Amino acid sequence: MKTTGITFGVLFYLKTQKTTTQGSAPICARVTVNGKRTEISVKRSVKATEWDERKGMAKGGRKEIVELNMFLNQFKAKIINTYQQMVLSDTAIDGPAIRDKVLGTDHSAPTLISLMEYHNEQQMHKLAPGTMKNYHTTQRYVKKFLMAKLYRNDVLLSQLTYKFILDFERFLFNYVPKDHQKPLNNNGIMKHIERLRKMINMAVKLDWLSKDPFSSFKKHFDKVERKSLNSQELMALSNKEFTIERLRHVRDMFMFSCYTGLSYIELVELTPNKIITGIDGGLWISTSRAKTDTGVRVPLLPQATDLIEKYRDDPRALNNGTVFPVISNQRMNGYLKEIADLCGITKTLTYHIARHTFATTVTLSNGVPIESVSKMLGHTSIRTTQIYAKVVEHKLSEDMRNLEQRMSARV
């Protein structure tokens, strides 16, 4: 039997290895779903000489044999009926789930959708809103995959295999968005796989899943150079006079993050009480990374201090209780593209480039040790900061080539 992509079959057989001294062996039903077998004991026995292996039924005309075959037919009908009800109710199906329903031992085996819902409930107050938004996006892709490839709204965790992961990965690579969004690139796909893996790890820890289907999976990220502004671009941005107020405000907030390393959400949540007097008597930012909840302390450079002073009495900032009059990240990035054009900057300017600029152009390129930069960025591992160090090495190489050309010109 095949329904909506699922293969299903039932047959009876004798478990001859458990034959009694009287010559009787227990009868079992073998339920096969998508090639996987599950055994169900029917609590009946018969002698091997009275069993028709080909038909999967007892043979003979004795009253006991006729009654046994009637029972087996009813038992088979119960299994098939259970399967059909699960199909109609769009319940996740596998052999153990059918067995548990037939035997009345169903304890609602955990499914992938129930795992995702449990994950959301547990992590809602632990993860930043932006991170939770990413999980919801991954979960939407999982649901699309289930419907497109398995014709189902859900799947039992026990059905997850290495092939399931590979099929999901291939689905993401081939997925064509129906709206204005761009197709997923490799790194975006790996992020979805990474988030699914974290949820599956939760299931393993909860003993909802005995085997991790990701155990043999290797994710692969393409190397991406972190864009940042160089010193000339940073100076052009700083010196530009804007007659439009909204562009001036956005430029100032972007510049503040260039000199502090704050992300957009950290700027949004920056309140006056997070500006403290540090150990050196100067002003510091004392906050925590929204992404990892890691404590961050950043001594303020004069450029950052001047911007704080500039917006001290801004009515919108005062009304929000924040240091700056913040706007949405989407609007911020839209205005930054406009600002880049006016400043002659050809790079696609997004707010996160400010954080990269702090890491490279402002700190590492000026000799600040990578350990100090890592702490100010709130990285939990210095390996994360080393990504920026490679950018600096690229700049050093470029500087040395320029030096080589100048020295050659003098000869």
N, C-alpha and C positions, 0 to 999 in steps of 0.2 A: 504494500500500500504506500502511495506517495501523495502527500498533501502539502501544498505551499512550500516545496523545497525540502520536506522532511520525509525520510524513508522509515517505514514502520512495519514490523512483522511479529507474529506470535506463533510459537510451536511448543509442543510438549515432548519431553524426553525422559528417559529413565536415568537416574543417577546411580549407575551400576556399581560404582566404587563403594556405595553404602548398602550393598545387598546384605540382607540379614541371613542368619543360619537357616531360616525356613525358605530362603530363595526369593523373598520379596525385596523390591527396590523402591525407594521413594520417587514419586513423579514430580517433575518441576516444569514450570512454564518459562520459556526463554523469550524475553521481550527484546527485540533489536530495534534501536532508534539510531538512524544515521550510522549504521555499521557497528554501533557499540551494544554489547550484550549485557542484559541484566537478568539475574535468576530470581524467580518467585516460587517459593515452595507452595504446593497446593494441598499439602497435608493428607495425601492419599498415597497408597502403595499398591503394587501389583507384581506378580511373578514375571520374570523376564520372558518365560515361555508364552505368556499371555499378552505380550506387548507387540504391537505392530509399529516398528521403528519408522517405516516409510510414511504411514498415515499419522503417526504421533497419537495413536489412540490404542485402547485395549482391544483385543480381538477375542471373539467367541460369542456364544448366544446365551450364556448363563445369565440369570437375573442380576447377579452382582456386577457382571461386566457391563450389561446394558445400563444399569444405574450409574456406574462409574463413568461411562462415556457421556451420559446425560449431564452429569456433574461437570465434566471437563468442558463440554460445549458451553454450559452456563458460565463457567469460570473464564473461558476465552471471550465470551460475549461481554462479560463484565470488564475485561481488560480493554477490549476494543471500544466499548462505550465510554470508558474513562478517558481514553486517548482522544476520542472525538469531542467529548465535552471540553477537554483542555484546549483543543484546536479552536472550537467555537468561542471560548472565553478568552482566547489569545493569551493563554497561560504559557509560560516557558516550559518546554517539554524535554525530558530525557527519561531513560529507563528507571532510575531510582525514584523519580517523581511519580511516575505511573505506578510503580510497585507500592510506594507509600500510600497512595490514594486507594489502591485496590485493597490493601491490607488494613486500611484505617489508621495508619501510623504517620500520616502526613503532618509534618510540623513546619510547613511553609519553608521549603528549602530556599536559602538566600539567592537572590538574582542580581544581575549586574545593575539594574536600575535601582533596586533597593539599596545596594551598596553605595551608589552615587548619592542617593538621598541621605543616607546615614552619614556619609562623608561631609556633605554640606551642613548638616545639622551640627556635627562635631566641630567643624573647622570655621563656622561662621564668625565666631568671636575671636578666633586666633589668627586668621589671615586677613590681610588688607582687602578692602573692597575691590580694588583693581585685580588682585590675585583671584578672588572669588569669581569675578566676572570672567576671567580666563577659564576657570574650571567649568563654569556654566556653558561657555562656548565649546569646550572639548566635549561636554556631555551631549550637546546638541548634535555634534558630528557623530558621536557613538550611536545615537538614536536614528539618525539618517542612515548610517551604515547597516544597522539591524533591519530596517525596513527594506532598504535597497537590495541587500545581499542575502539576508536570511528570511525576509518576509515576515518579520516578527517585531513586536514592540519591546520585547525583553528576552533575556536568555539566562538560564541558570548558571551560577558561577562554576558549577562542576562541569559545564560544557566548554569552558574557556580552555583553549589550547594554544600552542605556539602558532599553529596555522591561523587561528582566529586573529592573532596579533599581526601576522604578515598580511592577511586579507584586509584588515583595517588600515594598515599602512598603505597598501596599494590603492584602496578606496580613496584615501585622502590625496594621494598623488594624482589620481584621475578625476577628482571631483571638480566639476565646473560650476562655479557660483551662478545663481540665476539673477542676482541683483548686481549692483555696481562694484561689488568687491572683486579684488584681484584673486586669481588662483593661488593656492597655498604654495609657498616655496619649501625647500627641504627643511630649513631650520624651523619654520612654522609648524611643519608636520611633526618634527621631532619633539617640539614643545607639547603638542597634543599627546603624543605617545608617552612622553615623560609624565604628564599629569595623569593619564590613565594608569600608568605603572604605579604611581604613588597611591592611587585608590586601591589597586589590586594588592599592593603591599599591606594596606590596612586590612583587607579581607584575610590575608594569610595570618597576620598577627591576631586577628579575632577568631581564628580557627574556622572561618567560613569556607576556606579553600585549603585543600591539603597540599596542592602542588602549585608553584608559581609558574604560570605560562610564559613569563618573561625571562625565566632562568637562562635561556639560550639566546635571547634577543640582544643585539648590539646596536645602540643608536649611534648615528653619525651626523655630527654638525659640520656644515661648511664653515670654513674660516671667514670671518667678516671683519674688515678693518673698522674700528670704532672711529667715526668721524668726529672731528673737533675743530674749533677755530684756531688758526695760527695767530701769532702775536700781531701781525699786520691787520688781519680781519677783526681781531678783538679791539684794536685801536680805532679802526674805521667805525665800528659799531658804537664805541664809546664817544667818539667826537662828533657823530652825526647829530645835527639839530633837526628835531621833528616838530613841525607845526601842528600836527594832529595829536591830540592829547592821548588817545587810546594807544597809539603806536609808541609814544614816549613812555607810557606806563609799562607796557609789555617789554620794551627794550630794557628798562630799568630792572624789572624783575628777573629777566633773563641774565642781565649782567651780574645781579646779586648772586645768582646760582653759579655763574662762571667763577666768582671769587669765594664761594663757600662750598660748592659741591652738592648743594641741596637738590633733591629731585622736585618735580612739580608738586606732588602730594605733601612733601615736607615743607615746601614754601607755603602751601595753602594752610597748613596747620601750625605755621610759625606765629606764636603769640608773644607779646612783650615779656612775659615771665620766663620765656626760654632764652632770653638775652641776659646773660649773667656776667658778673665780674670774675675773671679767671684768676689763676694762681699768680699770673704776672701783673695783675692789676688792670689789664685791658679787658675789652668786651669779648665775650665768647658766646657761641651758640651751644646750648645744651639741650639736646633733643634725642629722639630715637628714630631709627630707620623704620619707615612704615612697612617695608617689605619683610624685614627679619626681626623687628623689635629689638635691634641691637643699639645700645647706647652710643651716641655720637657727640663729640665735643670738638668744636672748630674755633680756633682763635680768629677773630675778624681782622681782615686787612682794612686799611684806611678807605679803600674804594667801597667796601661793603658797609662800613660804619657811616660813610657819607650818605649812602642810599637809605639806610634806616632813618637817619635824621631828616632826610628829604620828605619822607612820608609819615613823620611822627604825628602830624595834625591832620592827615587826610581823613575827611569825614566818612568815607566808605570803609576804610581800614578800622577807624574807631568804632563804627557801627557793628562791624564783624568781630571786633576784638582781636584783630590780626595785625601784623606788622605792615602788610601790603594790601592794597585793594585788589584782591585776586579775582580772576574770571575762570571760566571753564578751560580745561586743557585743550579741547577741540578749537575753541575760539583763539586761545593763546597761540597754537601752532599755525592757525590761519593767518593771524597778524604777523607772525614771525616770517612767513614766506614773503609778505609784503615788505617787511623791514629789510630782509635780505636783498630784495630787488633794489630798494632805495639806496642801500649801502654798497652795491656792486659786488655782493657776495654770491658766488655761483652755487655754493653748496645748498642742499635742501635743508633749511633750518628748522629743527624741531626743538622743543624745550629740553629734551634729554641731552642734546649736544652740549648744553651748558655744563652739565655734570662731567662729561668727557673732557671739556675744555679745562675745567678746574684740575682734573687728574693729570692732564698732559702739559698744556701750554703754561698754566699758572704755577703748578707745583713741581712735577717731576722734571720738566725741562729747565727749571731754575734750581735744581739741586736738592730739593726736599727729599729726604730718604723715603723709599717705597713703603717702609714700615709705618712711617708717620702718615703718609697719604692713605694707606689702607685703613688706619684707625679713623681718620677724618671722613672717609667715604662710608664708614660703617660696614666694611666687608668682614664677613665671618672667617674668610680665608685669604691669606696673602696671594694665593694663586689667582684669585679673581682680579686683584690689582695688577698682576703681572701682565695681563692683557694690554694694559695701558703702557707698561714698560716697553713692550715690543714696538708700540707706536713711537715712543721716544727714541728707541734704537734706530728706527727708520729715519727719524729726523737727524740724529747724529750722523748717520751715514750720508744723508743729503748735505749736511753742513760740511762734512769732510770732502765731499766731491766738489763743492763750491770753493773750499779752501785750495784744493788741488788745482782747480782751474785758475784761481787768482795767482798762485805761485808759478804756474806754467806761463802766465801772461807776463810775469816780470822777467822771465829768462830771455 
